[in-house]
Amino acid sequence: MFYEQRVYRAMPGRLPKLLARLESDTLPLWEKHGIRPVGFFTTLVGESASDLTYLLAWESFEEREARWGAFQADPEWKAKRADSEKDGPLVANISNTLLSPTSFSLLK
C-alpha cells in the first residue's frame, strides 16, 4: 500500500469552484473507477491559501496506472472538466508525490 499526495494550486479566486467540481463531479467518477480517496484538505497556514491537498490510497503501481489512466481518459470526466473551465482554468499547477508509510504510521 502506498499513498499519493496531490496538491492543486487554484487560480486566484477559483478555489471554491475547484472544491465544488471535486465534490460534485470528480468524486462520483472516482468511485466508478475504484479510486480511493483518504482525505481532502485546504491550507489554513502555509505558502498559499489557494491550495487543495488530497491523499489517495493505492495497492500497487499497476493499480494506480490502470485506475488513474481510466479516469483521465473517461469522456464524462473530460466533458465535466471542460464545462467547469469554460470561464477559464481552475488550476494554476499540480504537484504529486507518492508516499510509503513508515512502520509507525497510523496509515499503513
WOMOSUL-V829638 format. One record per residue. N is the residue number from 1. RES is the residue in three letters. SS is DSSP state (H for helix, E for strand, C for the rest). PSI is psi as a letter, one per 20 degrees, with the letter a starting at -180 (999 if undefined). Layout:
n:N res:RES ss:SS psi:PSI
n:N res:RES ss:SS psi:PSI
//
This chain:
n:1 res:MET ss:C psi:p
n:2 res:PHE ss:E psi:r
n:3 res:TYR ss:E psi:q
n:4 res:GLU ss:E psi:p
n:5 res:GLN ss:E psi:p
n:6 res:ARG ss:E psi:p
n:7 res:VAL ss:E psi:p
n:8 res:TYR ss:E psi:p
n:9 res:ARG ss:E psi:o
n:10 res:ALA ss:E psi:q
n:11 res:MET ss:C psi:q
n:12 res:PRO ss:C psi:p
n:13 res:GLY ss:C psi:j
n:14 res:ARG ss:C psi:i
n:15 res:LEU ss:H psi:g
n:16 res:PRO ss:H psi:h
n:17 res:LYS ss:H psi:h
n:18 res:LEU ss:H psi:g
n:19 res:LEU ss:H psi:g
n:20 res:ALA ss:H psi:g
n:21 res:ARG ss:H psi:g
n:22 res:LEU ss:H psi:g
n:23 res:GLU ss:H psi:g
n:24 res:SER ss:H psi:h
n:25 res:ASP ss:H psi:g
n:26 res:THR ss:H psi:g
n:27 res:LEU ss:H psi:g
n:28 res:PRO ss:H psi:h
n:29 res:LEU ss:H psi:h
n:30 res:TRP ss:H psi:g
n:31 res:GLU ss:H psi:g
n:32 res:LYS ss:H psi:h
n:33 res:HIS ss:H psi:j
n:34 res:GLY ss:C psi:k
n:35 res:ILE ss:C psi:p
n:36 res:ARG ss:E psi:o
n:37 res:PRO ss:E psi:q
n:38 res:VAL ss:E psi:h
n:39 res:GLY ss:E psi:q
n:40 res:PHE ss:E psi:q
n:41 res:PHE ss:E psi:q
n:42 res:THR ss:E psi:q
n:43 res:THR ss:C psi:p
n:44 res:LEU ss:C psi:g
n:45 res:VAL ss:C psi:p
n:46 res:GLY ss:C psi:a
n:47 res:GLU ss:C psi:h
n:48 res:SER ss:C psi:p
n:49 res:ALA ss:C psi:j
n:50 res:SER ss:C psi:j
n:51 res:ASP ss:E psi:q
n:52 res:LEU ss:E psi:p
n:53 res:THR ss:E psi:p
n:54 res:TYR ss:E psi:r
n:55 res:LEU ss:E psi:p
n:56 res:LEU ss:E psi:q
n:57 res:ALA ss:E psi:p
n:58 res:TRP ss:E psi:q
n:59 res:GLU ss:C psi:h
n:60 res:SER ss:C psi:r
n:61 res:PHE ss:H psi:h
n:62 res:GLU ss:H psi:g
n:63 res:GLU ss:H psi:g
n:64 res:ARG ss:H psi:g
n:65 res:GLU ss:H psi:g
n:66 res:ALA ss:H psi:g
n:67 res:ARG ss:H psi:g
n:68 res:TRP ss:H psi:h
n:69 res:GLY ss:H psi:g
n:70 res:ALA ss:H psi:g
n:71 res:PHE ss:H psi:g
n:72 res:GLN ss:H psi:h
n:73 res:ALA ss:H psi:i
n:74 res:ASP ss:C psi:p
n:75 res:PRO ss:H psi:h
n:76 res:GLU ss:H psi:g
n:77 res:TRP ss:H psi:g
n:78 res:LYS ss:H psi:g
n:79 res:ALA ss:H psi:g
n:80 res:LYS ss:H psi:g
n:81 res:ARG ss:H psi:g
n:82 res:ALA ss:H psi:g
n:83 res:ASP ss:H psi:g
n:84 res:SER ss:H psi:i
n:85 res:GLU ss:C psi:j
n:86 res:LYS ss:C psi:h
n:87 res:ASP ss:C psi:j
n:88 res:GLY ss:C psi:r
n:89 res:PRO ss:C psi:q
n:90 res:LEU ss:C psi:h
n:91 res:VAL ss:E psi:p
n:92 res:ALA ss:E psi:g
n:93 res:ASN ss:E psi:r
n:94 res:ILE ss:E psi:p
n:95 res:SER ss:E psi:q
n:96 res:ASN ss:E psi:q
n:97 res:THR ss:E psi:p
n:98 res:LEU ss:E psi:p
n:99 res:LEU ss:E psi:p
n:100 res:SER ss:C psi:p
n:101 res:PRO ss:C psi:q
n:102 res:THR ss:C psi:r
n:103 res:SER ss:C psi:h
n:104 res:PHE ss:C psi:j
n:105 res:SER ss:C psi:q
n:106 res:LEU ss:C psi:h
n:107 res:LEU ss:C psi:p
n:108 res:LYS ss:C psi:999
//
